Amino acid sequence: MVSQLVKHERIETTVAKAKEIRRLGDNMVQLGKEGSHFAARHAAAFVREDDVIHKLFTELAYRYKDRASGYTRLLRTRIRVGDVAPMAYI
């Protein structure tokens, strides 16, 4: 799901999953900001898609270069009809 978050920049999922994805997604953006070969290897071990890794190390690293943390936001949207799960955009 972290790969899809980086690729599409917004996904809708349950609140519990979104909170976990936020933690992992922030770590991936932090690796992208480092820009080292070591960071690229760690990101490649987790993400496994070349276009997503390229986006992490170019576009997102440039976008968040002045921000220290808090790269993702959690926006609660609705209650899912089937199982009454709270949904959120991340």
QUIMODA-V262948 format. One record per residue. N is the residue number from 1. RES is the residue in one small letter. SS is DSSP state (2 for helix, 1 for strand, 0 for the rest). Layout:
N&RES&SS, N&RES&SS
This chain:
1&m&0, 2&v&2, 3&s&2, 4&q&2, 5&l&2, 6&v&2, 7&k&2, 8&h&2, 9&e&0, 10&r&0, 11&i&0, 12&e&1, 13&t&1, 14&t&1, 15&v&2, 16&a&2, 17&k&2, 18&a&2, 19&k&2, 20&e&2, 21&i&2, 22&r&2, 23&r&2, 24&l&2, 25&g&2, 26&d&2, 27&n&2, 28&m&2, 29&v&2, 30&q&2, 31&l&2, 32&g&2, 33&k&2, 34&e&2, 35&g&0, 36&s&0, 37&h&2, 38&f&2, 39&a&2, 40&a&2, 41&r&2, 42&h&2, 43&a&2, 44&a&2, 45&a&2, 46&f&2, 47&v&2, 48&r&0, 49&e&0, 50&d&2, 51&d&2, 52&v&2, 53&i&2, 54&h&2, 55&k&2, 56&l&2, 57&f&2, 58&t&2, 59&e&2, 60&l&2, 61&a&2, 62&y&2, 63&r&2, 64&y&0, 65&k&0, 66&d&0, 67&r&0, 68&a&0, 69&s&0, 70&g&0, 71&y&0, 72&t&0, 73&r&0, 74&l&0, 75&l&1, 76&r&1, 77&t&1, 78&r&1, 79&i&1, 80&r&0, 81&v&0, 82&g&0, 83&d&0, 84&v&0, 85&a&0, 86&p&1, 87&m&1, 88&a&1, 89&y&1, 90&i&0
